[in-house]
Amino acid sequence: MDIQQILLKYWGFSSFRPMQEDIIQSVLDGKDTLALLPTGGGKSICFQVPAMSLDGLCLVVTPLIALMKDQVGNLKKKGIKAVAIYSGMHPDEIELAINNCIYNDVKFLYLSPERLETDLIKNNIERMKVCLLAVDEAHCISQWGYDFRPAYLDIIKIRDYLKDTPVLALTATATSDVVIDIQQKLGFRKENLFQQSFERKNLTYVAIEEENKLNRLLKVVTNLKGSGIVYLRSRKKTVDVAEFLKKNNISSTFYHAGLDRKSRDIRQNSWISGETQVIVSTNAFGMGIDKPNVRFVVHLDIPDSLEAYFQEAGRAGRDGKNSYAVLLFEKADIIDAENFISTQFPDIKSIKQVYQALGNYFQLAIGSGKDTSFDFDISDFCSNYNLRYQTVYNSLKFLEKEGYLLLHEIIDSDSKICFKASKEDLYKFQVENIKFDKFIKLLLRSYSGLFTEFVKINEKEIAKRMDSEQDAVEKQLAQLEKFDILTYLKRKSQPQITFVTERFDAKNINLSDEIYRNRKTSAENRMQSVLDYINSQNKCRSQQLLQYFGEIQQKRCGKCDVCVKRNKIELSELEFDIVLKQIKPILMEKPCSLEELAGLVKNVNEDKIIKVVQWLLDNDKLYYDRQKKLSWL
C-alpha cells in the first residue's frame, strides 16, 4: 500500500498538508530527517504514515505521557497496534508490552526518554525489528532549547543498536541554534532539515498594556465571538476569570491539572463541541487538542518564553480563517514575570533538601525505589516538612528534568487487568476452584484481549452484572492476583511521584552549579525575549516572532497593534524605515530640534520626517528634553 492509500485508509485524508509528503519521502529514502512544523502542522502523520508502509516497528520517543496515551488510543481506534512504556507502569505491563513488540506485530512503541537506558529496553531493542526512530519534541535534546531534558541525550546511544534505522526528529518550536544542536546530538549522518515558515498569515498578534485586563478581555470575547482559550499561570485565577465571564453572560469553564479526569473530559468536550465558548486554563490545556475553529487565544499572564507563547497562540485559526492572539499585560506583570524565574529555580541546597525529605516521606532506603511509584499529596508533604509549596513544586520539576523522578500531576487512570495464566492453565484453575468459575467467565464475556494486553475494566459495572457489590469484585480480583492468575492494577486518582533512579543520598545527587546556572541564565534570556516582544512598539509583532525563530526576510503583517498604529501615519514600510534609519543614529548621538533633524536627514520630504517623529513620540521612543530638543529613549 502506498502512502496516499495509507493516508486515506487510516486517517481519512485525500491529500497531505504542505511539506508532509516531502518529509515522509525523506524518511522512506532512509535519511535522517528533522521536521520543524509549527503547532497544528500535522507532525504525527510524518512518522505514522511512513511507519505503516515500512516493514517493522516504529519507536517513538516523547516526554509527554498524556499525549503518548492519547496517540496510542487513537491508533488503536484505527485498528493499528500500538503500546506505550513509561515510568510508573507496573513491571508486568512493561514486560507484556515488550513481548508484544517482539512477537505480536505491534506497529508503534511509544517510550519516555527515561526508559531508553533501562536494561529491559537495551536487551530487547534489537529483537524488535525497528524500521524508524521518531523523536518527538526534539527541542528537548538541546540545552539551548526551552525545555531541555538530559534523558534526551541518551537517544544517540540507542542508535548503536539500530545501525541502519533512520531517525525522524520533530518539533514545533526551535531557534536556529537549536536546529543545529538537535541534528548533532542525534548523530545525523548528514544535515537534513524540512522547515515550514512560522508565519501565520491568518493570525493577528496583539500585545496591549492594560490596567483593567478583565474588562479588555470581555471586549475581546464579545467582539470576536467564536471559540477561545484564555491562558493563566494560576489555577485559582482560572476559576475566578471563568466566573467573571459567566457573570457577563459568556459561556465559559476552567481547566487545570488539579481537576479529576472526568471533570477535565466534560469541560474539554463541551468546549470542543462548541457548547462552551471559552475555556480558561493553565498551560495544562491544549496539547494534542486539534480544534480548527478557535478564533482567539488570550494570555492574561506573561508567558515564560516566545516558544511557549507561539505554541499556545498557534492554537487559534488552524482552519485558516482570521483569528487573534492577544497578550494583555500591566506593569506589575513584568515584575511578576521577572520574579517567576527566581521561584522556578530554588537554590541547589533547597532542591537537595526536598529530595532528601521525599525519600524520608516514602520511607525509601538509599539504593532502593527505582521505578517505584507513590501517591503524592504535595500539601501534606509541605506540611510535614514545613516547606513552601512553590519551593517544593519547582524543586520537583527541576529534579524531573534532571532525570531523578517524575511528577504525574494529572492522574486518573482506569483499573486494568491481564491474565497471566494461559488459557489451558486458566481452565484447570476454574475446574479446581469452582467458586471463581462464574466470575472468570463473566470477565471473559465482558472484555476481549485479556490474554494479550492490559484491558481497562470498570469494577462498578462488573458488580452490577454480578448483582453484587464493588468491594466483592475488587476482593475477587485481588485473590486471583494472589493465585498468579492475573495482574490487577487498581484505579489511580491521586497525583503520583515515580523514582526514575534508585534513591541517592541527597549530598550525592549530581546537580552541578554550572548546569544550574546555565539553565537559569537560559530561562532569564527567554523571558527577556518575551519582555522585549511586549515592550516593542515599533516593529511588527509577526516580524518579531519570525525573527526570533530565524526568519528575517518577512514583510510587516499590516494588522497587528504595531502595524495598525504605523498605518495611521500614511507612510509605506519602506518610507518609514528610510527615515528611521537616518534619524535613530543621529538622536542616539545627541539631542536635536525638529528643524535641526530635518536638515540632517537627506533626500526625504520634511512632512514624512514629521510623521515618523510624531509616531516615535506617541510610542515612547523619543521625548523632548528640557531644551525642547528630541532625544532617543
C-alpha positions in Angstrom: 0.0 0.0 0.0 1.5 3.4 -1.0 1.5 6.4 1.4 -1.5 8.1 -0.3 -3.6 5.0 0.2 -2.4 4.7 3.8 -3.3 8.3 4.5 -6.8 7.8 3.1 -7.5 4.4 4.7 -6.4 5.2 8.2 -6.7 9.0 8.5 -9.4 9.7 6.0 -7.4 12.5 4.2 -7.2 12.6 0.4 -4.0 14.7 0.4 -1.1 15.7 2.6 -0.6 19.0 4.2 2.3 21.2 2.9 5.7 19.5 3.3 4.3 16.3 5.0 4.9 14.3 1.8 8.4 15.6 1.3 9.3 14.7 5.0 7.8 11.2 4.6 9.7 10.6 1.3 12.9 11.6 3.0 12.3 9.0 5.8 11.4 6.3 3.2 14.7 7.1 1.5 16.4 6.2 4.7 17.6 9.7 5.5 17.9 11.2 9.0 15.4 14.0 8.9 14.5 17.0 11.1 10.9 18.3 10.6 10.2 21.7 12.0 6.4 22.2 11.7 4.5 24.8 13.7 1.7 23.8 16.0 -1.1 22.2 14.1 1.2 21.3 11.2 0.5 17.6 11.4 3.7 16.2 12.9 2.4 12.8 13.9 1.4 12.0 10.3 5.0 12.4 9.3 6.1 9.4 11.2 2.9 7.3 11.4 2.3 7.1 7.7 5.9 6.0 6.7 6.0 3.5 9.5 2.8 1.9 8.2 4.4 1.5 4.8 7.7 0.0 6.2 8.2 -3.5 7.5 8.8 -3.4 11.2 8.1 -1.3 14.3 8.3 2.5 14.8 9.9 3.5 18.0 8.6 6.9 19.2 10.4 8.8 21.9 8.3 11.5 23.6 8.3 13.1 27.1 4.6 13.8 27.2 2.9 10.8 28.8 -0.6 12.2 28.4 0.0 12.8 24.7 1.6 9.3 24.4 -1.5 7.7 25.9 -3.7 9.8 23.6 -1.9 8.8 20.4 -1.8 5.1 21.4 -5.5 5.2 22.0 -6.2 6.9 18.6 -4.0 4.4 16.8 -5.9 1.5 18.4 -9.2 3.0 17.3 -7.9 2.9 13.7 -7.1 -0.8 14.1 -3.3 -0.2 14.4 -1.4 -2.0 17.1 0.4 0.4 19.5 1.8 0.3 23.0 3.4 2.7 25.4 6.1 2.3 28.0 6.8 5.0 30.6 8.0 5.4 34.2 5.3 4.4 36.7 4.0 1.4 34.9 3.6 -2.0 36.6 6.5 -4.4 35.7 4.0 -6.9 34.2 2.7 -4.1 31.9 6.2 -3.3 30.7 7.1 -7.0 30.1 3.9 -7.7 28.2 4.3 -4.6 26.1 7.9 -5.6 25.2 6.8 -9.2 24.3 4.0 -7.8 22.1 6.5 -5.7 20.3 8.7 -8.7 19.7 6.1 -11.3 18.8 2.8 -9.7 18.1 3.2 -7.3 15.2 3.0 -4.1 17.2 3.5 -1.2 14.8 4.2 1.6 17.3 6.1 1.6 20.6 6.0 4.9 22.5 8.7 5.4 25.0 9.5 8.1 27.5 13.2 9.1 27.2 14.0 7.9 30.7 13.1 4.3 29.5 15.7 4.2 26.8 18.7 3.5 29.1 17.0 0.6 31.0 18.4 -2.9 30.6 15.0 -4.2 29.6 14.9 -1.9 26.5 18.6 -2.3 25.6 18.4 -6.0 25.9 15.3 -6.3 23.6 15.6 -3.5 21.2 17.4 -5.5 18.5 14.8 -8.2 18.7 12.0 -5.7 17.8 12.9 -5.0 14.1 12.7 -1.2 14.4 12.1 0.4 11.0 12.0 4.1 12.2 13.1 6.0 15.3 10.8 9.0 15.7 11.9 11.7 18.3 9.0 14.0 19.2 9.5 17.3 21.0 13.1 17.1 19.7 14.0 20.6 21.1 14.2 18.9 24.5 17.6 17.5 23.4 19.2 20.9 23.3 20.4 22.8 26.4 19.6 25.9 24.4 16.0 24.8 24.0 13.2 25.9 26.2 12.5 22.5 27.8 15.9 20.7 28.0 15.7 17.2 29.3 19.1 15.4 29.9 17.4 12.0 29.2 17.1 13.0 25.6 20.9 12.9 25.3 20.8 9.1 25.7 18.8 8.7 22.4 22.0 8.7 20.4 23.2 5.6 22.4 20.2 3.6 21.2 21.2 4.3 17.6 24.1 1.9 18.2 21.5 -0.9 18.3 19.7 0.4 15.2 22.6 0.7 12.7 20.6 1.3 9.5 17.5 2.8 11.0 16.7 6.4 10.0 15.7 8.9 12.7 13.0 11.5 12.3 13.1 14.4 14.7 10.1 16.6 15.1 9.4 19.8 16.9 7.1 22.8 16.6 9.4 25.4 18.0 13.2 25.7 17.6 15.6 28.6 17.1 18.3 28.3 14.5 20.9 27.3 17.2 18.6 24.6 18.5 18.0 23.2 14.9 21.8 22.7 14.5 22.0 21.2 18.1 19.2 18.7 17.5 20.9 17.2 14.4 24.3 17.0 16.1 23.0 15.5 19.3 21.0 12.8 17.4 24.0 11.9 15.3 22.6 12.8 11.9 24.7 11.3 9.2 24.0 14.4 7.1 22.2 17.7 7.9 18.6 17.4 6.6 16.0 20.0 7.6 12.5 20.5 6.4 11.1 23.7 7.8 7.8 25.3 7.3 7.7 29.1 7.7 6.5 30.1 11.2 4.4 32.8 9.5 0.6 32.5 10.3 -0.9 35.0 7.8 -4.4 34.5 9.2 -3.3 35.1 12.8 -3.2 38.7 14.1 -0.9 39.2 17.1 -1.7 41.9 19.6 0.2 42.9 22.8 -1.5 45.6 24.9 -0.6 47.2 28.2 -3.9 47.4 30.1 -4.7 48.2 33.7 -8.2 46.6 33.6 -7.4 43.4 31.9 -10.7 41.7 32.7 -12.7 44.5 31.0 -10.5 44.3 28.0 -10.8 40.5 27.9 -14.6 40.9 27.9 -14.4 43.3 24.9 -12.2 40.8 23.1 -14.5 37.9 23.7 -17.7 39.9 22.9 -16.3 41.4 19.7 -14.6 38.3 18.3 -17.2 35.8 19.2 -16.4 32.2 18.4 -14.4 29.7 20.5 -11.5 30.9 22.5 -8.8 30.0 25.1 -7.7 32.2 27.9 -4.3 31.2 29.5 -3.2 32.0 33.0 -0.5 30.6 35.3 -2.6 30.2 38.5 -5.2 27.5 39.0 -7.2 29.9 41.2 -7.2 32.6 38.6 -8.6 30.2 36.0 -11.6 29.7 38.3 -12.0 33.5 39.0 -11.8 34.5 35.3 -14.2 31.8 34.2 -16.7 33.0 36.8 -16.2 36.7 35.7 -17.0 35.7 32.1 -20.1 33.7 33.2 -21.4 36.7 35.2 -21.1 38.7 32.0 -23.2 36.1 30.0 -20.2 34.4 28.3 -20.4 30.6 28.5 -17.1 29.5 30.0 -15.4 26.9 32.1 -12.0 26.5 33.7 -9.4 23.7 33.3 -6.2 22.9 35.2 -4.1 19.9 36.3 -5.8 19.7 39.7 -9.2 18.5 38.2 -10.1 14.8 38.1 -10.2 13.2 34.7 -14.0 13.1 34.5 -14.2 16.9 35.1 -11.4 17.5 32.6 -13.1 15.4 29.9 -16.5 17.0 30.4 -15.1 20.5 30.2 -12.8 19.8 27.2 -15.6 18.0 25.2 -18.1 20.8 26.0 -15.6 23.4 24.6 -14.7 21.2 21.6 -18.3 20.7 20.7 -19.0 24.5 20.9 -21.4 24.2 23.8 -18.9 26.2 25.9 -17.4 29.3 24.2 -14.4 30.0 26.3 -12.1 27.7 28.2 -9.9 29.4 30.9 -6.8 27.3 31.6 -3.3 26.9 32.8 -0.8 25.5 30.2 -2.1 22.0 31.2 -4.7 22.5 28.4 -4.2 22.3 24.6 -1.5 19.6 24.0 -3.0 17.2 21.5 -6.2 19.2 21.1 -6.9 19.9 17.4 -9.9 22.2 17.3 -9.7 24.1 14.0 -12.2 27.0 14.6 -10.6 28.7 17.6 -11.0 32.4 16.9 -8.9 33.8 19.7 -6.2 32.9 22.3 -5.8 35.4 25.1 -2.9 35.4 27.6 -3.6 37.2 30.8 -0.2 36.4 32.2 3.2 36.9 30.5 4.4 33.5 29.2 7.8 32.1 30.1 9.2 32.1 26.6 8.4 33.0 23.0 8.5 29.3 22.1 5.7 28.5 24.6 3.7 31.6 23.5 4.0 30.8 19.9 2.8 27.3 20.5 -0.2 28.3 22.7 -1.1 31.3 20.5 -0.9 29.0 17.5 -3.9 27.0 18.7 -6.0 29.8 17.1 -7.1 29.8 13.5 -6.0 26.3 12.4 -8.8 26.4 9.8 -7.1 29.2 8.0 -9.7 31.9 8.9 -8.9 35.2 10.6 -8.1 34.7 14.3 -6.4 36.6 17.1 -3.6 36.1 19.6 -3.9 38.7 22.3 -1.4 39.3 25.2 -2.7 41.6 27.9 -0.3 42.9 30.5 0.3 45.6 33.0 3.5 46.9 34.7 3.0 44.7 37.7 3.0 41.6 35.4 6.5 42.5 34.2 7.8 42.4 37.8 5.9 39.2 38.4 7.4 37.6 35.3 10.9 38.5 36.4 10.2 37.1 39.9 8.7 34.0 38.4 12.1 32.9 37.1 13.5 33.2 40.6 10.8 31.0 42.0 11.3 28.5 39.2 14.9 28.0 40.3 15.1 27.3 44.1 18.8 27.1 45.2 20.6 23.8 44.9 20.6 23.4 48.7 16.7 23.7 48.8 16.4 21.2 45.9 18.5 18.6 47.7 16.6 19.2 50.9 13.3 18.5 49.1 14.8 15.3 47.5 16.0 14.1 51.0 12.6 14.8 52.5 10.9 13.0 49.7 12.9 9.8 50.3 12.1 10.0 54.1 8.4 10.7 53.3 8.1 7.5 51.4 10.4 5.6 53.8 12.8 4.6 51.0 16.2 3.2 51.9 19.1 4.6 50.0 19.8 2.5 46.9 16.1 1.3 46.6 12.9 2.6 45.0 13.9 2.6 41.3 10.8 2.7 39.0 8.6 2.7 42.1 5.5 5.0 42.1 3.7 6.5 45.1 0.5 8.5 45.6 1.6 12.0 46.4 -0.2 14.7 48.3 2.0 17.8 47.9 0.1 19.8 50.5 0.6 17.0 53.1 4.3 16.7 52.2 4.8 20.5 52.6 3.0 20.5 55.9 5.0 17.5 57.2 8.4 19.1 56.4 7.4 22.8 56.9 8.3 23.6 53.2 6.8 26.2 50.9 4.6 24.9 48.1 6.4 26.8 45.4 9.8 25.7 46.6 8.7 22.0 46.6 6.9 22.1 43.3 9.7 23.8 41.4 12.3 21.6 43.1 10.4 18.6 41.9 10.2 19.9 38.3 14.0 20.6 38.4 14.6 17.0 39.7 12.3 15.7 37.0 14.3 17.5 34.2 17.5 16.1 35.7 16.1 12.6 35.4 15.7 11.6 39.0 12.0 11.4 39.3 8.7 12.1 37.5 5.8 14.1 38.9 2.5 13.0 37.5 0.2 15.9 38.3 -2.8 14.6 36.3 -3.5 11.0 37.3 -6.9 9.4 36.9 -6.3 6.0 35.3 -8.8 3.3 34.9 -8.4 -0.1 36.6 -6.8 -2.7 34.3 -6.4 -6.5 34.3 -4.4 -9.0 32.2 -4.5 -12.8 32.6 -1.0 -14.2 33.4 -2.2 -17.8 33.2 -2.5 -19.4 29.7 -6.0 -20.4 28.6 -5.2 -24.1 29.4 -3.9 -23.3 32.9 -6.9 -21.0 33.5 -9.3 -23.8 32.6 -7.6 -26.1 35.0 -7.8 -23.4 37.7 -11.5 -23.0 37.1 -12.1 -26.7 37.4 -10.1 -26.9 40.7 -11.5 -23.6 42.1 -15.2 -23.7 41.2 -16.0 -20.6 43.4 -14.1 -18.4 40.9 -15.5 -20.1 37.8 -18.6 -17.9 37.3 -16.6 -14.7 38.0 -13.8 -15.6 35.5 -16.4 -16.5 32.8 -18.0 -13.1 33.4 -14.7 -11.3 32.9 -14.0 -13.3 29.7 -17.5 -12.4 28.3 -17.2 -8.8 29.2 -13.8 -7.9 27.9 -11.7 -9.1 24.9 -7.9 -9.3 24.7 -7.4 -10.2 28.3 -4.6 -12.7 27.5 -2.6 -10.4 25.2 -2.8 -6.9 26.8 -3.9 -5.0 29.9 -7.5 -4.1 29.4 -9.4 -1.3 31.2 -12.2 -2.5 33.4 -15.0 -1.0 35.5 -15.4 -2.7 38.8 -18.8 -1.0 39.4 -20.1 -2.3 36.1 -18.9 -5.8 36.8 -20.6 -5.7 40.2 -23.8 -4.7 38.6 -23.7 -7.6 36.2 -23.0 -9.9 39.1 -25.7 -8.4 41.2 -23.1 -7.8 43.8 -21.1 -5.0 45.4 -17.9 -3.3 44.1 -15.9 -4.4 47.1 -16.7 -8.0 46.4 -15.4 -7.6 42.8 -12.2 -5.9 44.0 -11.7 -8.7 46.6 -12.1 -11.5 43.9 -9.7 -9.7 41.6 -7.1 -9.4 44.4 -7.5 -13.1 45.2 -7.0 -14.1 41.6 -3.8 -11.9 41.5 -2.5 -13.8 44.6 -3.1 -17.1 42.8 -0.9 -15.6 39.9 -3.9 -16.0 37.6 -4.0 -12.3 36.6 -2.5 -8.9 37.3 -4.9 -6.4 38.7 -3.9 -2.7 38.6 -6.4 -0.7 40.6 -7.6 2.7 39.5 -5.4 5.7 40.5 -6.8 9.1 41.1 -4.2 11.0 43.0 -1.1 12.7 41.7 2.0 10.4 41.8 5.7 10.5 42.2 7.8 8.0 40.3 11.5 7.5 41.2 13.3 7.0 37.9 16.5 6.1 39.6 17.2 4.4 43.0 17.2 6.8 45.9 20.5 8.5 46.4 21.9 10.2 49.5 20.9 13.9 48.8 24.6 15.0 49.0 25.4 12.6 46.2 22.8 13.7 43.7 24.6 15.4 40.8 23.2 18.9 40.5 26.2 20.9 39.3 26.4 24.6 39.8 27.3 25.1 36.1 24.2 23.2 34.8 22.1 25.1 37.3 23.5 28.5 36.3 23.2 27.7 32.6 19.6 26.7 32.9 18.7 29.7 34.9 20.5 32.1 32.6 18.8 30.4 29.6 15.4 30.9 31.3 16.2 34.5 32.0 17.2 35.1 28.4 14.0 33.5 27.1 11.9 35.7 29.5 13.8 38.8 28.4 12.9 37.9 24.8 9.2 37.9 25.8 9.6 41.3 27.6 11.3 42.7 24.5 8.4 41.5 22.5 5.7 43.1 24.6 7.6 46.4 25.1 8.5 46.9 21.4 6.2 49.4 19.8 7.9 50.0 16.5 8.3 46.5 15.0 5.6 44.3 13.6 4.6 41.6 16.1 4.7 38.8 13.4 8.2 40.0 12.3 9.5 39.9 15.9 8.3 36.3 16.3 9.6 35.2 12.9 13.0 36.8 13.6 13.2 35.0 16.9 12.9 31.7 15.0 15.4 32.7 12.4 13.2 34.1 9.6 14.3 37.7 8.8 13.0 38.4 5.3 9.3 38.6 6.1 7.2 41.7 5.4 5.1 43.5 8.0 1.8 41.8 8.7 0.0 45.1 8.4 -2.7 44.2 11.0 -1.0 43.7 14.5 -1.3 46.5 17.0 2.1 47.9 16.0 1.3 47.9 12.3 -2.2 49.4 12.8 -0.5 52.4 14.5 2.1 52.6 11.8 -0.6 52.5 9.1 -2.2 55.6 10.6 0.8 57.8 9.6 0.2 57.0 5.9 3.7 56.0 5.1 4.8 52.8 3.4 7.0 50.5 5.4 9.9 51.4 3.1 9.4 55.1 3.6 9.1 54.7 7.3 12.3 52.6 7.5 14.3 55.1 5.3 13.5 57.9 7.8 14.1 55.8 10.9 17.5 54.5 9.7 18.7 58.1 9.4 17.2 59.7 12.5 17.9 57.0 15.0 21.8 57.2 14.9 21.6 61.0 14.9 19.4 61.2 18.0 21.3 58.5 19.8 24.4 60.5 19.5 23.0 63.9 20.5 19.6 65.7 21.0 18.3 67.8 18.1 15.5 70.2 17.5 13.0 69.1 14.8 14.4 71.7 12.5 18.0 70.5 13.0 16.9 66.9 12.4 15.1 67.8 9.2 18.3 69.5 8.0 20.4 66.4 8.7 18.1 63.8 7.0 18.8 63.5 3.3 16.5 63.0 0.4 13.3 62.9 2.4 10.3 65.2 2.4 10.1 67.2 5.7 6.4 66.2 6.1 7.4 62.5 6.2 10.1 63.2 8.8 7.5 65.0 11.0 5.1 62.0 10.7 7.8 59.5 11.7 8.9 61.7 14.6 5.4 62.1 15.9 4.8 58.3 15.7 8.0 57.7 17.7 6.9 60.3 20.3 3.5 58.7 20.6 5.1 55.3 21.1 7.6 56.5 23.7 10.7 56.0 21.5 11.5 59.7 21.5 11.0 62.5 24.1 11.5 66.3 24.3 14.2 67.2 26.9 14.2 70.5 28.9 15.7 72.4 26.0 12.8 71.2 23.8 15.1 69.0 21.8 14.4 65.5 20.6 16.2 62.7 22.4 16.2 58.9 21.9 15.0 56.9 24.9 
